[in-house]
Amino acid sequence: MAITVSSERVRAQKLISELAEGLGEALNETSARTILAIEIGGPSAERRRELAEKANEGSLSAEEFADYETFVQLRGLLAILQSKARLRLKQNGIA
């Protein structure tokens, strides 16, 4: 399965960025610390490597693509939020 960038995908990424930005602005110390403690489950590291290789080769099934894309998007959102949480704590002299 070849991966293409569709306009829907671009819009989804824009929405995720806007969501992260809005949530980042609303963080206080408690919510920032809570976000920093979040860990996403999902596929094992070995399975993620396998899916990444298949994605690079363009050989993911539709189901594998959906699972992998969902994990990647959620991990990306969490990374942004955790970065904003660290920044918020640092700005408040707490970190």
PDB file of N, CA, C and O in Angstrom:
ATOM      1  N   MET A   1       0.850  -1.179   0.000  1.00  0.00           N
ATOM      2  CA  MET A   1       0.000   0.000   0.000  1.00  0.00           C
ATOM      3  C   MET A   1       0.886   1.229   0.000  1.00  0.00           C
ATOM      4  O   MET A   1       1.649   1.446   0.941  1.00  0.00           O
ATOM      5  N   ALA A   2       0.795   2.008  -1.014  1.00  0.00           N
ATOM      6  CA  ALA A   2       1.577   3.241  -1.093  1.00  0.00           C
ATOM      7  C   ALA A   2       0.938   4.297  -0.198  1.00  0.00           C
ATOM      8  O   ALA A   2      -0.285   4.429  -0.154  1.00  0.00           O
ATOM      9  N   ILE A   3       1.761   5.031   0.500  1.00  0.00           N
ATOM     10  CA  ILE A   3       1.265   6.076   1.392  1.00  0.00           C
ATOM     11  C   ILE A   3       1.298   7.390   0.638  1.00  0.00           C
ATOM     12  O   ILE A   3       2.337   7.804   0.123  1.00  0.00           O
ATOM     13  N   THR A   4       0.148   8.037   0.582  1.00  0.00           N
ATOM     14  CA  THR A   4       0.062   9.330  -0.072  1.00  0.00           C
ATOM     15  C   THR A   4      -0.435  10.350   0.936  1.00  0.00           C
ATOM     16  O   THR A   4      -1.118  10.012   1.902  1.00  0.00           O
ATOM     17  N   VAL A   5      -0.086  11.584   0.696  1.00  0.00           N
ATOM     18  CA  VAL A   5      -0.532  12.660   1.567  1.00  0.00           C
ATOM     19  C   VAL A   5      -1.771  13.270   0.935  1.00  0.00           C
ATOM     20  O   VAL A   5      -1.690  13.931  -0.101  1.00  0.00           O
ATOM     21  N   SER A   6      -2.910  13.047   1.558  1.00  0.00           N
ATOM     22  CA  SER A   6      -4.157  13.578   1.036  1.00  0.00           C
ATOM     23  C   SER A   6      -4.495  14.887   1.740  1.00  0.00           C
ATOM     24  O   SER A   6      -3.933  15.217   2.784  1.00  0.00           O
ATOM     25  N   SER A   7      -5.421  15.616   1.145  1.00  0.00           N
ATOM     26  CA  SER A   7      -5.832  16.870   1.772  1.00  0.00           C
ATOM     27  C   SER A   7      -6.490  16.598   3.122  1.00  0.00           C
ATOM     28  O   SER A   7      -6.387  17.420   4.032  1.00  0.00           O
ATOM     29  N   GLU A   8      -7.164  15.457   3.265  1.00  0.00           N
ATOM     30  CA  GLU A   8      -7.767  15.095   4.551  1.00  0.00           C
ATOM     31  C   GLU A   8      -6.692  14.886   5.612  1.00  0.00           C
ATOM     32  O   GLU A   8      -6.858  15.280   6.767  1.00  0.00           O
ATOM     33  N   ARG A   9      -5.608  14.274   5.213  1.00  0.00           N
ATOM     34  CA  ARG A   9      -4.512  14.018   6.143  1.00  0.00           C
ATOM     35  C   ARG A   9      -3.832  15.316   6.573  1.00  0.00           C
ATOM     36  O   ARG A   9      -3.456  15.476   7.733  1.00  0.00           O
ATOM     37  N   VAL A  10      -3.684  16.219   5.642  1.00  0.00           N
ATOM     38  CA  VAL A  10      -3.096  17.517   5.950  1.00  0.00           C
ATOM     39  C   VAL A  10      -4.002  18.271   6.919  1.00  0.00           C
ATOM     40  O   VAL A  10      -3.527  18.873   7.882  1.00  0.00           O
ATOM     41  N   ARG A  11      -5.314  18.237   6.660  1.00  0.00           N
ATOM     42  CA  ARG A  11      -6.264  18.891   7.567  1.00  0.00           C
ATOM     43  C   ARG A  11      -6.229  18.252   8.952  1.00  0.00           C
ATOM     44  O   ARG A  11      -6.299  18.952   9.962  1.00  0.00           O
ATOM     45  N   ALA A  12      -6.122  16.929   9.001  1.00  0.00           N
ATOM     46  CA  ALA A  12      -6.069  16.238  10.290  1.00  0.00           C
ATOM     47  C   ALA A  12      -4.836  16.676  11.073  1.00  0.00           C
ATOM     48  O   ALA A  12      -4.924  16.917  12.277  1.00  0.00           O
ATOM     49  N   GLN A  13      -3.696  16.782  10.412  1.00  0.00           N
ATOM     50  CA  GLN A  13      -2.478  17.219  11.090  1.00  0.00           C
ATOM     51  C   GLN A  13      -2.604  18.649  11.582  1.00  0.00           C
ATOM     52  O   GLN A  13      -2.114  18.985  12.659  1.00  0.00           O
ATOM     53  N   LYS A  14      -3.261  19.491  10.795  1.00  0.00           N
ATOM     54  CA  LYS A  14      -3.475  20.879  11.206  1.00  0.00           C
ATOM     55  C   LYS A  14      -4.368  20.927  12.450  1.00  0.00           C
ATOM     56  O   LYS A  14      -4.104  21.694  13.376  1.00  0.00           O
ATOM     57  N   LEU A  15      -5.410  20.119  12.468  1.00  0.00           N
ATOM     58  CA  LEU A  15      -6.305  20.069  13.633  1.00  0.00           C
ATOM     59  C   LEU A  15      -5.570  19.579  14.875  1.00  0.00           C
ATOM     60  O   LEU A  15      -5.779  20.103  15.969  1.00  0.00           O
ATOM     61  N   ILE A  16      -4.719  18.583  14.711  1.00  0.00           N
ATOM     62  CA  ILE A  16      -3.942  18.065  15.836  1.00  0.00           C
ATOM     63  C   ILE A  16      -3.022  19.158  16.374  1.00  0.00           C
ATOM     64  O   ILE A  16      -2.900  19.324  17.588  1.00  0.00           O
ATOM     65  N   SER A  17      -2.383  19.894  15.488  1.00  0.00           N
ATOM     66  CA  SER A  17      -1.504  20.985  15.914  1.00  0.00           C
ATOM     67  C   SER A  17      -2.282  22.069  16.648  1.00  0.00           C
ATOM     68  O   SER A  17      -1.833  22.573  17.677  1.00  0.00           O
ATOM     69  N   GLU A  18      -3.446  22.425  16.119  1.00  0.00           N
ATOM     70  CA  GLU A  18      -4.277  23.434  16.771  1.00  0.00           C
ATOM     71  C   GLU A  18      -4.750  22.961  18.139  1.00  0.00           C
ATOM     72  O   GLU A  18      -4.772  23.736  19.096  1.00  0.00           O
ATOM     73  N   LEU A  19      -5.127  21.693  18.230  1.00  0.00           N
ATOM     74  CA  LEU A  19      -5.542  21.125  19.510  1.00  0.00           C
ATOM     75  C   LEU A  19      -4.403  21.180  20.519  1.00  0.00           C
ATOM     76  O   LEU A  19      -4.595  21.602  21.660  1.00  0.00           O
ATOM     77  N   ALA A  20      -3.235  20.760  20.104  1.00  0.00           N
ATOM     78  CA  ALA A  20      -2.069  20.779  20.992  1.00  0.00           C
ATOM     79  C   ALA A  20      -1.749  22.196  21.446  1.00  0.00           C
ATOM     80  O   ALA A  20      -1.423  22.425  22.610  1.00  0.00           O
ATOM     81  N   GLU A  21      -1.843  23.134  20.528  1.00  0.00           N
ATOM     82  CA  GLU A  21      -1.556  24.528  20.863  1.00  0.00           C
ATOM     83  C   GLU A  21      -2.542  25.043  21.911  1.00  0.00           C
ATOM     84  O   GLU A  21      -2.146  25.652  22.904  1.00  0.00           O
ATOM     85  N   GLY A  22      -3.824  24.790  21.676  1.00  0.00           N
ATOM     86  CA  GLY A  22      -4.849  25.231  22.624  1.00  0.00           C
ATOM     87  C   GLY A  22      -4.707  24.584  23.984  1.00  0.00           C
ATOM     88  O   GLY A  22      -4.825  25.253  25.011  1.00  0.00           O
ATOM     89  N   LEU A  23      -4.457  23.296  23.997  1.00  0.00           N
ATOM     90  CA  LEU A  23      -4.277  22.597  25.268  1.00  0.00           C
ATOM     91  C   LEU A  23      -3.020  23.079  25.980  1.00  0.00           C
ATOM     92  O   LEU A  23      -3.011  23.214  27.203  1.00  0.00           O
ATOM     93  N   GLY A  24      -1.974  23.337  25.231  1.00  0.00           N
ATOM     94  CA  GLY A  24      -0.729  23.815  25.824  1.00  0.00           C
ATOM     95  C   GLY A  24      -0.910  25.141  26.527  1.00  0.00           C
ATOM     96  O   GLY A  24      -0.299  25.382  27.568  1.00  0.00           O
ATOM     97  N   GLU A  25      -1.737  25.997  25.975  1.00  0.00           N
ATOM     98  CA  GLU A  25      -1.993  27.307  26.584  1.00  0.00           C
ATOM     99  C   GLU A  25      -2.777  27.188  27.885  1.00  0.00           C
ATOM    100  O   GLU A  25      -2.695  28.065  28.746  1.00  0.00           O
ATOM    101  N   ALA A  26      -3.533  26.110  28.029  1.00  0.00           N
ATOM    102  CA  ALA A  26      -4.398  25.953  29.197  1.00  0.00           C
ATOM    103  C   ALA A  26      -3.725  25.213  30.359  1.00  0.00           C
ATOM    104  O   ALA A  26      -4.359  24.976  31.387  1.00  0.00           O
ATOM    105  N   LEU A  27      -2.464  24.851  30.205  1.00  0.00           N
ATOM    106  CA  LEU A  27      -1.799  24.041  31.227  1.00  0.00           C
ATOM    107  C   LEU A  27      -1.491  24.835  32.492  1.00  0.00           C
ATOM    108  O   LEU A  27      -1.059  25.987  32.449  1.00  0.00           O
ATOM    109  N   ASN A  28      -1.732  24.167  33.619  1.00  0.00           N
ATOM    110  CA  ASN A  28      -1.251  24.675  34.901  1.00  0.00           C
ATOM    111  C   ASN A  28      -0.272  23.624  35.430  1.00  0.00           C
ATOM    112  O   ASN A  28      -0.002  22.639  34.743  1.00  0.00           O
ATOM    113  N   GLU A  29       0.253  23.816  36.618  1.00  0.00           N
ATOM    114  CA  GLU A  29       1.260  22.875  37.130  1.00  0.00           C
ATOM    115  C   GLU A  29       0.723  21.451  37.214  1.00  0.00           C
ATOM    116  O   GLU A  29       1.396  20.506  36.801  1.00  0.00           O
ATOM    117  N   THR A  30      -0.473  21.297  37.743  1.00  0.00           N
ATOM    118  CA  THR A  30      -1.035  19.953  37.913  1.00  0.00           C
ATOM    119  C   THR A  30      -1.251  19.269  36.570  1.00  0.00           C
ATOM    120  O   THR A  30      -0.868  18.113  36.395  1.00  0.00           O
ATOM    121  N   SER A  31      -1.860  19.971  35.623  1.00  0.00           N
ATOM    122  CA  SER A  31      -2.119  19.345  34.329  1.00  0.00           C
ATOM    123  C   SER A  31      -0.820  19.088  33.568  1.00  0.00           C
ATOM    124  O   SER A  31      -0.708  18.088  32.858  1.00  0.00           O
ATOM    125  N   ALA A  32       0.152  19.972  33.709  1.00  0.00           N
ATOM    126  CA  ALA A  32       1.446  19.760  33.055  1.00  0.00           C
ATOM    127  C   ALA A  32       2.113  18.495  33.593  1.00  0.00           C
ATOM    128  O   ALA A  32       2.628  17.684  32.823  1.00  0.00           O
ATOM    129  N   ARG A  33       2.101  18.334  34.890  1.00  0.00           N
ATOM    130  CA  ARG A  33       2.710  17.125  35.481  1.00  0.00           C
ATOM    131  C   ARG A  33       1.948  15.861  35.086  1.00  0.00           C
ATOM    132  O   ARG A  33       2.550  14.807  34.877  1.00  0.00           O
ATOM    133  N   THR A  34       0.636  15.970  34.987  1.00  0.00           N
ATOM    134  CA  THR A  34      -0.170  14.826  34.566  1.00  0.00           C
ATOM    135  C   THR A  34       0.179  14.420  33.143  1.00  0.00           C
ATOM    136  O   THR A  34       0.336  13.234  32.854  1.00  0.00           O
ATOM    137  N   ILE A  35       0.302  15.397  32.257  1.00  0.00           N
ATOM    138  CA  ILE A  35       0.652  15.107  30.866  1.00  0.00           C
ATOM    139  C   ILE A  35       2.039  14.488  30.774  1.00  0.00           C
ATOM    140  O   ILE A  35       2.259  13.580  29.971  1.00  0.00           O
ATOM    141  N   LEU A  36       2.976  14.966  31.586  1.00  0.00           N
ATOM    142  CA  LEU A  36       4.327  14.403  31.555  1.00  0.00           C
ATOM    143  C   LEU A  36       4.359  12.951  32.017  1.00  0.00           C
ATOM    144  O   LEU A  36       5.275  12.209  31.663  1.00  0.00           O
ATOM    145  N   ALA A  37       3.373  12.541  32.801  1.00  0.00           N
ATOM    146  CA  ALA A  37       3.341  11.168  33.312  1.00  0.00           C
ATOM    147  C   ALA A  37       2.644  10.192  32.360  1.00  0.00           C
ATOM    148  O   ALA A  37       2.695   8.980  32.569  1.00  0.00           O
ATOM    149  N   ILE A  38       2.005  10.708  31.334  1.00  0.00           N
ATOM    150  CA  ILE A  38       1.262   9.844  30.408  1.00  0.00           C
ATOM    151  C   ILE A  38       2.218   9.036  29.538  1.00  0.00           C
ATOM    152  O   ILE A  38       3.198   9.560  29.007  1.00  0.00           O
ATOM    153  N   GLU A  39       1.914   7.773  29.408  1.00  0.00           N
ATOM    154  CA  GLU A  39       2.639   6.888  28.496  1.00  0.00           C
ATOM    155  C   GLU A  39       1.621   6.201  27.618  1.00  0.00           C
ATOM    156  O   GLU A  39       0.614   5.688  28.107  1.00  0.00           O
ATOM    157  N   ILE A  40       1.876   6.188  26.334  1.00  0.00           N
ATOM    158  CA  ILE A  40       0.964   5.526  25.397  1.00  0.00           C
ATOM    159  C   ILE A  40       1.381   4.075  25.257  1.00  0.00           C
ATOM    160  O   ILE A  40       2.557   3.767  25.062  1.00  0.00           O
ATOM    161  N   GLY A  41       0.409   3.194  25.358  1.00  0.00           N
ATOM    162  CA  GLY A  41       0.658   1.769  25.133  1.00  0.00           C
ATOM    163  C   GLY A  41       0.881   1.549  23.648  1.00  0.00           C
ATOM    164  O   GLY A  41       1.713   2.215  23.031  1.00  0.00           O
ATOM    165  N   GLY A  42       0.169   0.655  23.103  1.00  0.00           N
ATOM    166  CA  GLY A  42       0.270   0.418  21.669  1.00  0.00           C
ATOM    167  C   GLY A  42       1.202  -0.727  21.363  1.00  0.00           C
ATOM    168  O   GLY A  42       1.556  -1.516  22.239  1.00  0.00           O
ATOM    169  N   PRO A  43       1.592  -0.806  20.110  1.00  0.00           N
ATOM    170  CA  PRO A  43       2.435  -1.926  19.692  1.00  0.00           C
ATOM    171  C   PRO A  43       3.801  -1.899  20.378  1.00  0.00           C
ATOM    172  O   PRO A  43       4.314  -0.844  20.748  1.00  0.00           O
ATOM    173  N   SER A  44       4.363  -3.078  20.531  1.00  0.00           N
ATOM    174  CA  SER A  44       5.696  -3.186  21.125  1.00  0.00           C
ATOM    175  C   SER A  44       6.707  -2.484  20.218  1.00  0.00           C
ATOM    176  O   SER A  44       6.432  -2.206  19.051  1.00  0.00           O
ATOM    177  N   ALA A  45       7.874  -2.208  20.781  1.00  0.00           N
ATOM    178  CA  ALA A  45       8.929  -1.563  19.994  1.00  0.00           C
ATOM    179  C   ALA A  45       9.267  -2.398  18.762  1.00  0.00           C
ATOM    180  O   ALA A  45       9.493  -1.854  17.680  1.00  0.00           O
ATOM    181  N   GLU A  46       9.302  -3.714  18.928  1.00  0.00           N
ATOM    182  CA  GLU A  46       9.606  -4.598  17.803  1.00  0.00           C
ATOM    183  C   GLU A  46       8.531  -4.494  16.721  1.00  0.00           C
ATOM    184  O   GLU A  46       8.842  -4.429  15.532  1.00  0.00           O
ATOM    185  N   ARG A  47       7.259  -4.478  17.145  1.00  0.00           N
ATOM    186  CA  ARG A  47       6.152  -4.375  16.185  1.00  0.00           C
ATOM    187  C   ARG A  47       6.172  -3.003  15.487  1.00  0.00           C
ATOM    188  O   ARG A  47       5.891  -2.910  14.292  1.00  0.00           O
ATOM    189  N   ARG A  48       6.505  -1.944  16.237  1.00  0.00           N
ATOM    190  CA  ARG A  48       6.588  -0.611  15.635  1.00  0.00           C
ATOM    191  C   ARG A  48       7.672  -0.566  14.566  1.00  0.00           C
ATOM    192  O   ARG A  48       7.477   0.020  13.501  1.00  0.00           O
ATOM    193  N   ARG A  49       8.822  -1.191  14.853  1.00  0.00           N
ATOM    194  CA  ARG A  49       9.905  -1.246  13.858  1.00  0.00           C
ATOM    195  C   ARG A  49       9.442  -1.995  12.609  1.00  0.00           C
ATOM    196  O   ARG A  49       9.703  -1.573  11.483  1.00  0.00           O
ATOM    197  N   GLU A  50       8.749  -3.112  12.829  1.00  0.00           N
ATOM    198  CA  GLU A  50       8.239  -3.910  11.713  1.00  0.00           C
ATOM    199  C   GLU A  50       7.265  -3.085  10.868  1.00  0.00           C
ATOM    200  O   GLU A  50       7.351  -3.077   9.640  1.00  0.00           O
ATOM    201  N   LEU A  51       6.340  -2.391  11.535  1.00  0.00           N
ATOM    202  CA  LEU A  51       5.371  -1.576  10.809  1.00  0.00           C
ATOM    203  C   LEU A  51       6.050  -0.412  10.095  1.00  0.00           C
ATOM    204  O   LEU A  51       5.669  -0.062   8.978  1.00  0.00           O
ATOM    205  N   ALA A  52       7.055   0.191  10.732  1.00  0.00           N
ATOM    206  CA  ALA A  52       7.784   1.304  10.104  1.00  0.00           C
ATOM    207  C   ALA A  52       8.498   0.817   8.845  1.00  0.00           C
ATOM    208  O   ALA A  52       8.482   1.494   7.817  1.00  0.00           O
ATOM    209  N   GLU A  53       9.114  -0.341   8.927  1.00  0.00           N
ATOM    210  CA  GLU A  53       9.798  -0.895   7.755  1.00  0.00           C
ATOM    211  C   GLU A  53       8.808  -1.158   6.630  1.00  0.00           C
ATOM    212  O   GLU A  53       9.063  -0.831   5.471  1.00  0.00           O
ATOM    213  N   LYS A  54       7.666  -1.758   6.992  1.00  0.00           N
ATOM    214  CA  LYS A  54       6.652  -2.043   5.982  1.00  0.00           C
ATOM    215  C   LYS A  54       6.098  -0.742   5.397  1.00  0.00           C
ATOM    216  O   LYS A  54       5.806  -0.672   4.203  1.00  0.00           O
ATOM    217  N   ALA A  55       5.953   0.289   6.237  1.00  0.00           N
ATOM    218  CA  ALA A  55       5.466   1.591   5.756  1.00  0.00           C
ATOM    219  C   ALA A  55       6.463   2.179   4.770  1.00  0.00           C
ATOM    220  O   ALA A  55       6.072   2.706   3.729  1.00  0.00           O
ATOM    221  N   ASN A  56       7.755   2.090   5.094  1.00  0.00           N
ATOM    222  CA  ASN A  56       8.794   2.616   4.200  1.00  0.00           C
ATOM    223  C   ASN A  56       8.830   1.867   2.870  1.00  0.00           C
ATOM    224  O   ASN A  56       9.154   2.434   1.826  1.00  0.00           O
ATOM    225  N   GLU A  57       8.492   0.585   2.934  1.00  0.00           N
ATOM    226  CA  GLU A  57       8.471  -0.239   1.722  1.00  0.00           C
ATOM    227  C   GLU A  57       7.160  -0.084   0.957  1.00  0.00           C
ATOM    228  O   GLU A  57       7.060  -0.495  -0.199  1.00  0.00           O
ATOM    229  N   GLY A  58       6.155   0.510   1.603  1.00  0.00           N
ATOM    230  CA  GLY A  58       4.845   0.635   0.972  1.00  0.00           C
ATOM    231  C   GLY A  58       4.065  -0.656   0.970  1.00  0.00           C
ATOM    232  O   GLY A  58       3.228  -0.870   0.093  1.00  0.00           O
ATOM    233  N   SER A  59       4.322  -1.528   1.942  1.00  0.00           N
ATOM    234  CA  SER A  59       3.670  -2.837   1.945  1.00  0.00           C
ATOM    235  C   SER A  59       2.743  -3.068   3.136  1.00  0.00           C
ATOM    236  O   SER A  59       2.447  -4.214   3.473  1.00  0.00           O
ATOM    237  N   LEU A  60       2.281  -1.991   3.778  1.00  0.00           N
ATOM    238  CA  LEU A  60       1.332  -2.146   4.879  1.00  0.00           C
ATOM    239  C   LEU A  60      -0.049  -2.504   4.346  1.00  0.00           C
ATOM    240  O   LEU A  60      -0.487  -1.984   3.320  1.00  0.00           O
ATOM    241  N   SER A  61      -0.727  -3.400   5.058  1.00  0.00           N
ATOM    242  CA  SER A  61      -2.132  -3.648   4.723  1.00  0.00           C
ATOM    243  C   SER A  61      -2.936  -2.439   5.193  1.00  0.00           C
ATOM    244  O   SER A  61      -2.418  -1.608   5.938  1.00  0.00           O
ATOM    245  N   ALA A  62      -4.169  -2.334   4.776  1.00  0.00           N
ATOM    246  CA  ALA A  62      -5.017  -1.208   5.188  1.00  0.00           C
ATOM    247  C   ALA A  62      -5.173  -1.191   6.712  1.00  0.00           C
ATOM    248  O   ALA A  62      -5.145  -0.124   7.324  1.00  0.00           O
ATOM    249  N   GLU A  63      -5.334  -2.344   7.314  1.00  0.00           N
ATOM    250  CA  GLU A  63      -5.484  -2.427   8.772  1.00  0.00           C
ATOM    251  C   GLU A  63      -4.189  -2.031   9.482  1.00  0.00           C
ATOM    252  O   GLU A  63      -4.220  -1.302  10.473  1.00  0.00           O
ATOM    253  N   GLU A  64      -3.051  -2.513   8.975  1.00  0.00           N
ATOM    254  CA  GLU A  64      -1.765  -2.141   9.567  1.00  0.00           C
ATOM    255  C   GLU A  64      -1.519  -0.649   9.432  1.00  0.00           C
ATOM    256  O   GLU A  64      -1.020  -0.010  10.358  1.00  0.00           O
ATOM    257  N   PHE A  65      -1.868  -0.094   8.279  1.00  0.00           N
ATOM    258  CA  PHE A  65      -1.689   1.334   8.055  1.00  0.00           C
ATOM    259  C   PHE A  65      -2.514   2.135   9.051  1.00  0.00           C
ATOM    260  O   PHE A  65      -2.014   3.094   9.641  1.00  0.00           O
ATOM    261  N   ALA A  66      -3.766   1.755   9.243  1.00  0.00           N
ATOM    262  CA  ALA A  66      -4.639   2.464  10.184  1.00  0.00           C
ATOM    263  C   ALA A  66      -4.075   2.392  11.599  1.00  0.00           C
ATOM    264  O   ALA A  66      -4.037   3.402  12.302  1.00  0.00           O
ATOM    265  N   ASP A  67      -3.640   1.218  12.020  1.00  0.00           N
ATOM    266  CA  ASP A  67      -3.071   1.051  13.362  1.00  0.00           C
ATOM    267  C   ASP A  67      -1.800   1.880  13.530  1.00  0.00           C
ATOM    268  O   ASP A  67      -1.623   2.570  14.534  1.00  0.00           O
ATOM    269  N   TYR A  68      -0.934   1.803  12.551  1.00  0.00           N
ATOM    270  CA  TYR A  68       0.348   2.510  12.619  1.00  0.00           C
ATOM    271  C   TYR A  68       0.133   4.016  12.597  1.00  0.00           C
ATOM    272  O   TYR A  68       0.739   4.742  13.386  1.00  0.00           O
ATOM    273  N   GLU A  69      -0.725   4.489  11.699  1.00  0.00           N
ATOM    274  CA  GLU A  69      -0.977   5.922  11.592  1.00  0.00           C
ATOM    275  C   GLU A  69      -1.595   6.468  12.880  1.00  0.00           C
ATOM    276  O   GLU A  69      -1.230   7.550  13.339  1.00  0.00           O
ATOM    277  N   THR A  70      -2.526   5.720  13.456  1.00  0.00           N
ATOM    278  CA  THR A  70      -3.146   6.154  14.711  1.00  0.00           C
ATOM    279  C   THR A  70      -2.105   6.265  15.805  1.00  0.00           C
ATOM    280  O   THR A  70      -2.076   7.259  16.530  1.00  0.00           O
ATOM    281  N   PHE A  71      -1.247   5.260  15.938  1.00  0.00           N
ATOM    282  CA  PHE A  71      -0.206   5.291  16.966  1.00  0.00           C
ATOM    283  C   PHE A  71       0.733   6.472  16.742  1.00  0.00           C
ATOM    284  O   PHE A  71       1.067   7.190  17.685  1.00  0.00           O
ATOM    285  N   VAL A  72       1.157   6.673  15.505  1.00  0.00           N
ATOM    286  CA  VAL A  72       2.094   7.757  15.193  1.00  0.00           C
ATOM    287  C   VAL A  72       1.464   9.112  15.502  1.00  0.00           C
ATOM    288  O   VAL A  72       2.116   9.981  16.081  1.00  0.00           O
ATOM    289  N   GLN A  73       0.210   9.295  15.123  1.00  0.00           N
ATOM    290  CA  GLN A  73      -0.458  10.568  15.383  1.00  0.00           C
ATOM    291  C   GLN A  73      -0.628  10.814  16.873  1.00  0.00           C
ATOM    292  O   GLN A  73      -0.380  11.920  17.352  1.00  0.00           O
ATOM    293  N   LEU A  74      -1.049   9.791  17.612  1.00  0.00           N
ATOM    294  CA  LEU A  74      -1.214   9.956  19.059  1.00  0.00           C
ATOM    295  C   LEU A  74       0.129  10.211  19.734  1.00  0.00           C
ATOM    296  O   LEU A  74       0.224  11.039  20.640  1.00  0.00           O
ATOM    297  N   ARG A  75       1.153   9.511  19.300  1.00  0.00           N
ATOM    298  CA  ARG A  75       2.486   9.714  19.880  1.00  0.00           C
ATOM    299  C   ARG A  75       2.990  11.124  19.575  1.00  0.00           C
ATOM    300  O   ARG A  75       3.615  11.765  20.419  1.00  0.00           O
ATOM    301  N   GLY A  76       2.715  11.592  18.376  1.00  0.00           N
ATOM    302  CA  GLY A  76       3.118  12.947  18.011  1.00  0.00           C
ATOM    303  C   GLY A  76       2.395  13.997  18.837  1.00  0.00           C
ATOM    304  O   GLY A  76       3.005  14.960  19.302  1.00  0.00           O
ATOM    305  N   LEU A  77       1.095  13.810  19.017  1.00  0.00           N
ATOM    306  CA  LEU A  77       0.320  14.739  19.837  1.00  0.00           C
ATOM    307  C   LEU A  77       0.833  14.746  21.266  1.00  0.00           C
ATOM    308  O   LEU A  77       1.005  15.809  21.864  1.00  0.00           O
ATOM    309  N   LEU A  78       1.077  13.563  21.815  1.00  0.00           N
ATOM    310  CA  LEU A  78       1.585  13.490  23.185  1.00  0.00           C
ATOM    311  C   LEU A  78       2.957  14.147  23.296  1.00  0.00           C
ATOM    312  O   LEU A  78       3.231  14.828  24.284  1.00  0.00           O
ATOM    313  N   ALA A  79       3.813  13.958  22.314  1.00  0.00           N
ATOM    314  CA  ALA A  79       5.150  14.580  22.342  1.00  0.00           C
ATOM    315  C   ALA A  79       5.029  16.102  22.365  1.00  0.00           C
ATOM    316  O   ALA A  79       5.744  16.771  23.112  1.00  0.00           O
ATOM    317  N   ILE A  80       4.130  16.647  21.553  1.00  0.00           N
ATOM    318  CA  ILE A  80       3.925  18.096  21.534  1.00  0.00           C
ATOM    319  C   ILE A  80       3.420  18.576  22.890  1.00  0.00           C
ATOM    320  O   ILE A  80       3.921  19.556  23.440  1.00  0.00           O
ATOM    321  N   LEU A  81       2.416  17.871  23.423  1.00  0.00           N
ATOM    322  CA  LEU A  81       1.849  18.279  24.711  1.00  0.00           C
ATOM    323  C   LEU A  81       2.875  18.175  25.838  1.00  0.00           C
ATOM    324  O   LEU A  81       2.920  19.035  26.718  1.00  0.00           O
ATOM    325  N   GLN A  82       3.693  17.132  25.813  1.00  0.00           N
ATOM    326  CA  GLN A  82       4.709  16.992  26.852  1.00  0.00           C
ATOM    327  C   GLN A  82       5.764  18.082  26.732  1.00  0.00           C
ATOM    328  O   GLN A  82       6.272  18.569  27.742  1.00  0.00           O
ATOM    329  N   SER A  83       6.090  18.462  25.522  1.00  0.00           N
ATOM    330  CA  SER A  83       7.029  19.562  25.327  1.00  0.00           C
ATOM    331  C   SER A  83       6.442  20.858  25.879  1.00  0.00           C
ATOM    332  O   SER A  83       7.138  21.625  26.544  1.00  0.00           O
ATOM    333  N   LYS A  84       5.170  21.101  25.605  1.00  0.00           N
ATOM    334  CA  LYS A  84       4.509  22.299  26.115  1.00  0.00           C
ATOM    335  C   LYS A  84       4.416  22.251  27.641  1.00  0.00           C
ATOM    336  O   LYS A  84       4.538  23.283  28.302  1.00  0.00           O
ATOM    337  N   ALA A  85       4.201  21.067  28.197  1.00  0.00           N
ATOM    338  CA  ALA A  85       4.131  20.925  29.652  1.00  0.00           C
ATOM    339  C   ALA A  85       5.477  21.258  30.284  1.00  0.00           C
ATOM    340  O   ALA A  85       5.534  21.969  31.288  1.00  0.00           O
ATOM    341  N   ARG A  86       6.564  20.746  29.701  1.00  0.00           N
ATOM    342  CA  ARG A  86       7.895  21.054  30.232  1.00  0.00           C
ATOM    343  C   ARG A  86       8.172  22.557  30.153  1.00  0.00           C
ATOM    344  O   ARG A  86       8.707  23.150  31.089  1.00  0.00           O
ATOM    345  N   LEU A  87       7.802  23.155  29.033  1.00  0.00           N
ATOM    346  CA  LEU A  87       7.998  24.588  28.846  1.00  0.00           C
ATOM    347  C   LEU A  87       7.186  25.385  29.871  1.00  0.00           C
ATOM    348  O   LEU A  87       7.694  26.344  30.453  1.00  0.00           O
ATOM    349  N   ARG A  88       5.936  24.995  30.091  1.00  0.00           N
ATOM    350  CA  ARG A  88       5.082  25.687  31.057  1.00  0.00           C
ATOM    351  C   ARG A  88       5.687  25.616  32.458  1.00  0.00           C
ATOM    352  O   ARG A  88       5.715  26.619  33.172  1.00  0.00           O
ATOM    353  N   LEU A  89       6.168  24.445  32.854  1.00  0.00           N
ATOM    354  CA  LEU A  89       6.774  24.304  34.184  1.00  0.00           C
ATOM    355  C   LEU A  89       8.045  25.149  34.273  1.00  0.00           C
ATOM    356  O   LEU A  89       8.305  25.781  35.296  1.00  0.00           O
ATOM    357  N   LYS A  90       8.825  25.156  33.210  1.00  0.00           N
ATOM    358  CA  LYS A  90      10.057  25.949  33.199  1.00  0.00           C
ATOM    359  C   LYS A  90       9.739  27.443  33.290  1.00  0.00           C
ATOM    360  O   LYS A  90      10.396  28.179  34.028  1.00  0.00           O
ATOM    361  N   GLN A  91       8.742  27.881  32.546  1.00  0.00           N
ATOM    362  CA  GLN A  91       8.354  29.292  32.571  1.00  0.00           C
ATOM    363  C   GLN A  91       7.878  29.712  33.955  1.00  0.00           C
ATOM    364  O   GLN A  91       8.072  30.856  34.364  1.00  0.00           O
ATOM    365  N   ASN A  92       7.261  28.791  34.667  1.00  0.00           N
ATOM    366  CA  ASN A  92       6.750  29.092  36.015  1.00  0.00           C
ATOM    367  C   ASN A  92       7.809  28.816  37.090  1.00  0.00           C
ATOM    368  O   ASN A  92       7.514  28.900  38.282  1.00  0.00           O
ATOM    369  N   GLY A  93       9.034  28.488  36.675  1.00  0.00           N
ATOM    370  CA  GLY A  93      10.106  28.244  37.625  1.00  0.00           C
ATOM    371  C   GLY A  93       9.927  26.986  38.452  1.00  0.00           C
ATOM    372  O   GLY A  93      10.467  26.879  39.553  1.00  0.00           O
ATOM    373  N   ILE A  94       9.166  26.026  37.921  1.00  0.00           N
ATOM    374  CA  ILE A  94       8.849  24.815  38.679  1.00  0.00           C
ATOM    375  C   ILE A  94       9.730  23.654  38.249  1.00  0.00           C
ATOM    376  O   ILE A  94      10.052  22.791  39.066  1.00  0.00           O
ATOM    377  N   ALA A  95      10.117  23.615  37.008  1.00  0.00           N
ATOM    378  CA  ALA A  95      10.863  22.462  36.486  1.00  0.00           C
ATOM    379  C   ALA A  95      12.285  22.444  36.964  1.00  0.00           C
ATOM    380  O   ALA A  95      13.042  21.539  36.614  1.00  0.00           O
TER     381      ALA A  95
END
